Amino acid sequence: MNFKVTHWHLAMGRGDGDNTEVVARLEESSWFWHFAEFVCEHVFFTICDWCHKVPLPKFICNWERKWGDPEDEACKLEDYWGDDLGAFWHVFVESPVLQWVWKHKFSETSTEFRLTLAEAREKFKGTLAYKLEWIEEDAKRQAEYAAAHPEDND
């Protein structure tokens, strides 16, 4: 039982605010990989939301060391990873599993398009509006962060 499913997948590309690029992929792959992605996204994202509500103990948040590259300066765990379990769930559980699913799902037939946010709103209005809302919210959040932290901009 290996029938194929054709599906539009939207993801956020480069940029922030209204300059955000939207990656639209028309993919055709086995029903199993679409189902696995659906389960992982919905179950894992829900658990991720719950993990963001679980604070880490203060002695762990205050742990200081070099968390990233060896060239990085030492900092508190809280400054690098945050003060809750969400980042750890995302990096060590959710992301690796989804990357594995996507490796199999995207290895089959797919065609990719890159659109501006305005073009994507026009092309996908109604059908994938919920995905575009997420992309718009995240692009706005990134634009606000970039405006508040100009020293972090390349």
NUFI-360113 format. One record per residue (C-alpha): x, y, z. Coordinates in steps of 0.2 Angstrom, whole numbers, plus 5000, padded with zeros to 4 digits. Example, Ala and Ser with C-alpha at 12.3 -4.5 7.8 and 13.67 -1.06 7.14 Angstrom:
BEGIN
  east  north    up
  5062   4978  5039
  5068   4995  5036
END
This chain:
BEGIN
  east  north    up
  5000   5000  5000
  5011   5014  4994
  5000   5026  4985
  5006   5044  4982
  4999   5060  4989
  5001   5077  4981
  5003   5091  4993
  5008   5110  4995
  5021   5113  5008
  5025   5131  5014
  5040   5136  5024
  5048   5152  5028
  5064   5157  5019
  5075   5172  5021
  5071   5190  5026
  5060   5198  5039
  5044   5208  5039
  5036   5211  5022
  5053   5206  5014
  5051   5188  5019
  5053   5175  5006
  5040   5160  5006
  5046   5143  5000
  5032   5134  4992
  5035   5116  4987
  5023   5105  4978
  5027   5088  4983
  5022   5070  4979
  5027   5056  4991
  5021   5041  5000
  5006   5043  5011
  5016   5036  5025
  5028   5051  5025
  5014   5064  5025
  5005   5055  5039
  5022   5054  5049
  5025   5073  5046
  5007   5077  5052
  5009   5067  5068
  5026   5074  5072
  5021   5092  5069
  5005   5091  5078
  5011   5080  5093
  5028   5087  5094
  5023   5105  5092
  5010   5103  5106
  5024   5095  5118
  5036   5109  5113
  5022   5122  5119
  5021   5112  5135
  5040   5112  5137
  5041   5131  5136
  5030   5132  5151
  5042   5121  5162
  5055   5132  5169
  5072   5126  5173
  5079   5126  5190
  5089   5142  5194
  5105   5133  5198
  5104   5125  5180
  5100   5142  5172
  5115   5150  5181
  5127   5136  5174
  5141   5146  5165
  5152   5139  5151
  5155   5140  5132
  5139   5132  5125
  5142   5135  5106
  5158   5136  5096
  5175   5135  5106
  5177   5153  5100
  5162   5159  5109
  5163   5168  5126
  5156   5159  5141
  5139   5163  5146
  5125   5157  5157
  5114   5142  5150
  5099   5154  5152
  5107   5166  5140
  5111   5153  5127
  5097   5140  5128
  5083   5150  5138
  5075   5147  5154
  5063   5132  5150
  5064   5115  5143
  5057   5121  5126
  5074   5124  5117
  5080   5107  5123
  5065   5098  5116
  5066   5107  5100
  5084   5104  5097
  5086   5086  5103
  5070   5078  5100
  5058   5087  5088
  5070   5093  5075
  5080   5077  5073
  5064   5067  5071
  5056   5079  5058
  5073   5081  5049
  5073   5062  5047
  5055   5062  5041
  5058   5076  5029
  5073   5068  5022
  5062   5053  5016
  5047   5064  5011
  5057   5077  5001
  5068   5064  4993
  5054   5059  4981
  5046   5070  4968
  5044   5089  4972
  5045   5106  4964
  5050   5121  4973
  5045   5139  4971
  5051   5155  4980
  5038   5169  4982
  5037   5185  4992
  5025   5186  5006
  5013   5196  4996
  5013   5184  4981
  5011   5169  4993
  4996   5178  5001
  4988   5180  4984
  4992   5162  4978
  4987   5153  4994
  4973   5163  5001
  4960   5152  5010
  4969   5135  5006
  4985   5137  5017
  4981   5153  5026
  4985   5145  5043
  5003   5142  5037
  5005   5160  5030
  4999   5167  5047
  5013   5157  5056
  5025   5164  5043
  5019   5182  5045
  5019   5181  5064
  5037   5174  5064
  5043   5187  5051
  5036   5201  5061
  5044   5194  5077
  5061   5193  5068
  5059   5211  5061
  5055   5217  5078
  5070   5208  5085
  5082   5215  5072
  5075   5233  5075
  5078   5231  5094
  5095   5223  5092
  5105   5231  5077
  5121   5225  5084
  5116   5207  5079
  5112   5211  5061
  5126   5206  5049
END
